[in-house]
């Protein structure tokens, strides 16, 4: 089992609540307040989990400047009151930021009993 420090545990909680508020805000037709709370909690949770310095280095790498601009720009646009446009920017930036991590996630999900069998179906296997 992975041991987490207390700070990392707090970060996991903040990140989880951030994802919940983002999801709930989208379900409620892009509610500005919920999306803003979710954005702040998600970014704060990420900083707690991996540390401030590593968070800063992750977002501001030279090859990730475009992705960071879209993601943080989307957060800003949501905070000023245009949730739909801001979420489009954020989702695009999120996929650009974490595109190197998606194959790892898919590989992990393939080893989960029920989900792995779904991902190994003929039509889905070729796309993932």
C-alpha angles and dihedrals in degrees: 000000000000115000116221128196119234090256091054091049090053089048092052089052093048092047091048092050089046092055090046093052092046091050093044091047091054092047090053092058098272099309106201097215096049093046092049092050090047092051094050093046093047095051092042091049092050089052091050094048100049101018133254097272095049091045090053092047091048095052098040103047112135095245092047099053094105092048093047091049092054094044098046091037088055090050089052093047090051090049093053091051113268101108101169096051091041093052091050089054092045095050091049091048092046092055091047092048097047102031091111090055098053096079089054091052092048090049090052093047090051088064094053107099104236100024092046092058090050092051090049094059112120098250095044098041092066094052098048 
